[in-house]
Amino acid sequence: MKTHASWDFDTDVAIIGLGPVGATLANLLGIAGIKTVVFEREAEAYHLPRAVNFDDEVMRIFQAIGLSEEISQDVTLSPGMRFVDSSGKLILDWSRPSVVSEMGWHPSYRFHQPDLERVLRVGLSRRPNVQTRTRSEVFALDADTTGVTVRFEDLTNGRLMLCRARFFRVAPELFTASHTPASPLRSAPAAAGRSIGRFRPVVDFRSDYNFVRRGKAFFVALRRRTK
Ligand SMILES: Cc1cc2nc3c(=O)[nH]c(=O)nc-3n(C[C@H](O)[C@H](O)[C@H](O)COP(=O)(O)OP(=O)(O)OC[C@H]3O[C@@H](n4cnc5c(N)ncnc54)[C@H](O)[C@@H]3O)c2cc1C
């Protein structure tokens, strides 16, 4: 009987989550000619922005995947941000110079995340070795000594399917929920050594202060949470 470890691999890398990081990684792997499958629960990229800013190193990566020209059409140079408390007192002055850095790009760009994600997805459509599976929800990752078995549901018809990969990368939300019984990562205790993802803590805070645009800089007040 075949064991998991002896299964043929369907792909070299499985990427769970087609957010901006997953899509950028898939483009990099695509350029390198590495066979990749991306699983994404949703049909489309989320229609509202979360991130607003990226730097010259990130633009350099977009250049490496051949998308900097398209992306730079939709961005504006950012002068940085000033963070103030609820009384307006400066906490942090994060001004960004307008020079071109050693990366060949400016130190800070503002962007509209849905536009950026659209360009990244267009980039993927040009990579024959990258298969993108939208409406596919991963519910389990079974890691062993040679790779990982990705178990997922095709949400268009309810079929349960699997994909065998040598390496995988998961979206941050799977890591932050990895201790919960419903997490796909609960079944992958050996996965840490093979994962090319990283733990990323998420901190929520509340503020009574509105985001205000003054001149070219954004201001935001952080208020210590009392309860
Ligand atoms: C309010 C806010 C502001 C931010 N501002 C910035 C900023 O200015 N600059 C910056 O660089 N970063 C910023 N970040 C961080 C940035 O948004 C994240 O680092 C980035 O989105 C992570 O990208 P990702 O591709 O790893 O995952 P995500 O963007 O979280 O995407 C994950 C994807 O995985 C899919 N998914 C999840 N679980 C499954 C599953 N089981 N099966 C299939 N698909 C699944 C989801 O549908 C989603 O599409 C901000 C984050 C927030 C919340």
The ligand as a MOL file (V3000), in Angstrom:
LIG
                    3D

  0  0  0     0  0            999 V3000
M  V30 BEGIN CTAB
M  V30 COUNTS 53 58 0 0 0
M  V30 BEGIN ATOM
M  V30 1 C -5.3610 47.2840 8.8820 0
M  V30 2 C -4.0880 46.7290 8.2630 0
M  V30 3 C -3.1770 47.6100 7.6960 0
M  V30 4 C -2.0090 47.1210 7.1290 0
M  V30 5 N -1.1340 47.9920 6.5380 0
M  V30 6 C -0.0460 47.5290 5.9100 0
M  V30 7 C 0.7900 48.4000 5.1480 0
M  V30 8 O 0.5520 49.5940 5.0480 0
M  V30 9 N 1.8650 47.8610 4.5240 0
M  V30 10 C 2.1320 46.5210 4.5900 0
M  V30 11 O 3.1240 46.0880 3.9980 0
M  V30 12 N 1.3510 45.6720 5.2890 0
M  V30 13 C 0.2760 46.1320 5.9350 0
M  V30 14 N -0.5520 45.2840 6.6040 0
M  V30 15 C -0.1960 43.8940 6.6420 0
M  V30 16 C -0.5750 43.2290 5.3470 0
M  V30 17 O -1.9320 43.4610 5.0180 0
M  V30 18 C -0.3420 41.7520 5.5180 0
M  V30 19 O 1.0070 41.5360 5.8890 0
M  V30 20 C -0.6090 41.0610 4.2190 0
M  V30 21 O -1.9730 41.2260 3.8470 0
M  V30 22 C -0.3430 39.6140 4.3580 0
M  V30 23 O -0.5530 39.0990 3.0650 0
M  V30 24 P -0.8100 37.5970 2.8630 0
M  V30 25 O -0.8600 37.3690 1.4020 0
M  V30 26 O 0.1860 36.8110 3.6440 0
M  V30 27 O -2.2120 37.2760 3.5910 0
M  V30 28 P -3.6410 37.9620 3.5680 0
M  V30 29 O -3.6360 39.2980 2.9290 0
M  V30 30 O -4.1400 37.8470 4.9750 0
M  V30 31 O -4.4810 36.9870 2.6250 0
M  V30 32 C -4.7760 35.6880 3.0560 0
M  V30 33 C -5.6530 35.0300 2.0210 0
M  V30 34 O -5.7770 33.6670 2.3970 0
M  V30 35 C -7.1040 33.2470 2.1800 0
M  V30 36 N -7.3360 32.1210 3.0930 0
M  V30 37 C -7.3080 32.1300 4.4450 0
M  V30 38 N -7.5340 30.9160 4.9420 0
M  V30 39 C -7.6980 30.0920 3.8690 0
M  V30 40 C -7.9620 28.6910 3.7350 0
M  V30 41 N -8.1140 27.8910 4.8030 0
M  V30 42 N -8.0550 28.1620 2.4890 0
M  V30 43 C -7.9080 28.9690 1.3830 0
M  V30 44 N -7.6750 30.2990 1.4560 0
M  V30 45 C -7.5690 30.8520 2.6850 0
M  V30 46 C -7.9410 34.4680 2.5170 0
M  V30 47 O -9.2100 34.4260 1.8490 0
M  V30 48 C -7.0620 35.6040 1.9620 0
M  V30 49 O -7.3680 35.9250 0.6250 0
M  V30 50 C -1.7340 45.7420 7.1590 0
M  V30 51 C -2.6540 44.8530 7.7370 0
M  V30 52 C -3.8290 45.3450 8.2620 0
M  V30 53 C -4.8230 44.3590 8.8740 0
M  V30 END ATOM
M  V30 BEGIN BOND
M  V30 1 1 1 2
M  V30 2 1 2 3
M  V30 3 2 2 52
M  V30 4 2 3 4
M  V30 5 1 4 5
M  V30 6 1 4 50
M  V30 7 2 5 6
M  V30 8 1 6 7
M  V30 9 1 6 13
M  V30 10 2 7 8
M  V30 11 1 7 9
M  V30 12 1 9 10
M  V30 13 2 10 11
M  V30 14 1 10 12
M  V30 15 2 12 13
M  V30 16 1 13 14
M  V30 17 1 14 15
M  V30 18 1 14 50
M  V30 19 1 15 16
M  V30 20 1 16 17
M  V30 21 1 16 18
M  V30 22 1 18 19
M  V30 23 1 18 20
M  V30 24 1 20 21
M  V30 25 1 20 22
M  V30 26 1 22 23
M  V30 27 1 23 24
M  V30 28 2 24 25
M  V30 29 1 24 26
M  V30 30 1 24 27
M  V30 31 1 27 28
M  V30 32 2 28 29
M  V30 33 1 28 30
M  V30 34 1 28 31
M  V30 35 1 31 32
M  V30 36 1 32 33
M  V30 37 1 33 34
M  V30 38 1 33 48
M  V30 39 1 34 35
M  V30 40 1 35 36
M  V30 41 1 35 46
M  V30 42 1 36 37
M  V30 43 1 36 45
M  V30 44 2 37 38
M  V30 45 1 38 39
M  V30 46 1 39 40
M  V30 47 2 39 45
M  V30 48 1 40 41
M  V30 49 2 40 42
M  V30 50 1 42 43
M  V30 51 2 43 44
M  V30 52 1 44 45
M  V30 53 1 46 47
M  V30 54 1 46 48
M  V30 55 1 48 49
M  V30 56 2 50 51
M  V30 57 1 51 52
M  V30 58 1 52 53
M  V30 END BOND
M  V30 END CTAB
M  END
